[in-house]
Amino acid sequence: MRDYQRDVAAACPAVSHVHAIIHGIGWVDGPFGYNVHARGFFSALACRVPTAVSPLFVLEGPFNQDRQALRRLYGDRSIISVALMYGNLAGAVLRDAPGPRVIYTVWESTRLPDDWLEPLASADQVWTPSHWGAAVMARNGIDPAHIHVVPEGIDPALFHPNARATPVISERAGFKFLHIGRFEDRKGTKMLIRAFDKEFGPRDDALLILACHNHHEPGFDIGAEMRALELRRPERLVFIPPVARHDVLAGLYTACNAFVAPSRAEGWGLPIIEAMACGLPVITTDHSAPRDYLGPESYRISCRMMPIVPPFFKPSDGDFGMWAEPDIADLRRRMREVYENPETARTRGETAGARIRSHFTWDAAAGQAVSALAEFR
């Protein structure tokens, strides 16, 4: 905790002084969504209010020791605990918190898991990144008065159109579509690969660049997945191995011409908004959290709502809720439109990127959080 405080003080010497101390708890280390979220958000929050962060590995970490240290150091101040993690796990780390308790979480289905309901209901506030997510929580019984929309964001110093492109990708000839996301049904990975393979023939100079490993699935074999799809032109696909550092992705975005994500649901969609910040035209499903930041410049895939069939989590009654089923024909039309009109697509991407870099930063997210925290003062 002390190292984090020292680093923040060096980066943000003008931290405002308020009576409350924020105790952030989350998965800070790693390249995945919650890791990026925790690092970006808590760092930005610390530039606005005094913030100490306890890093976790699953549920192991020094949060109880840090909580005691904060009590000793700041006994005259209120301590507000913010657990940024899955809703079902937050209750355990907030159980002995001395003051107000906030759960900051992300979910993708219209049905919350059973074991999320009690922790969310017992929190003083629940934060989620999108208005769609807030509506889902309210429909699942969480008191709307306790729900606040606190968006995620991007680091504009890292994600921008002038980020140095990854040479091994930028030097490849052809129009390059990029997809970043876990290889799974929710992300629509197989659907995208099939749609690309059917849409672009031997006369089209197009590639699909994929960074889509699945670290949650033991023994995941991308080669076996591709062989099962029986593609006509598998040589048009380029796979990026898992990256250890999140900042590497900036060069992937700027090395490509468009970003495509036919997701069935997103709790936020960090790769989508990062691609937008880098100036890429984005093709994505017109559903869930991205609707908060997609503008008229984006290429929205039409969809219809469908019951979720794959085992998304473990509900007591077998109801997984619903998500969107993207129209594959419309996905193909959108990809063809961007491919055939690259200058128009580029201009639309640049327009959207300027808006994202201006309004959807981690600092803007921290500002929203400060407004929500004001209820505790």
Sequence and secondary structure as in RCSB ss.txt:
>XXXX:A:sequence
MRDYQRDVAAACPAVSHVHAIIHGIGWVDGPFGYNVHARGFFSALACRVPTAVSPLFVLEGPFNQDRQALRRLYG
DRSIISVALMYGNLAGAVLRDAPGPRVIYTVWESTRLPDDWLEPLASADQVWTPSHWGAAVMARNGIDPAHIHVV
PEGIDPALFHPNARATPVISERAGFKFLHIGRFEDRKGTKMLIRAFDKEFGPRDDALLILACHNHHEPGFDIGAE
MRALELRRPERLVFIPPVARHDVLAGLYTACNAFVAPSRAEGWGLPIIEAMACGLPVITTDHSAPRDYLGPESYR
ISCRMMPIVPPFFKPSDGDFGMWAEPDIADLRRRMREVYENPETARTRGETAGARIRSHFTWDAAAGQAVSALAE
FR
>XXXX:A:secstr
 HHHHHHHHHH TT    S EEEEEE  SSSSHHHHHHHHHHHHHHTTS EEEEE BTTBSSHHHHHHHHHHHTT
TS EEEEEES HHHHHHHHTT SS EEEE    SSS  HHHHHHHHHSSEEEES HHHHHHHHHTT  GGGEEE 
   B TTTSSTTS   HHHHTS SEEEEEES SSTTTTHHHHHHHHHHH  TT  EEEEEE   TTSTT  HHHH
HHHHT S GGGEEE    S GGGHHHHHHHSSEEEE  S  SS HHHHHHHHTT  EEEES SGGGGT  TTSEE
E EEEEE  S  S  TTS   EEEEE HHHHHHHHHHHHH HHHHHHHHHHHHHHHHHHSBHHHHHHHHHHHHGG
G 
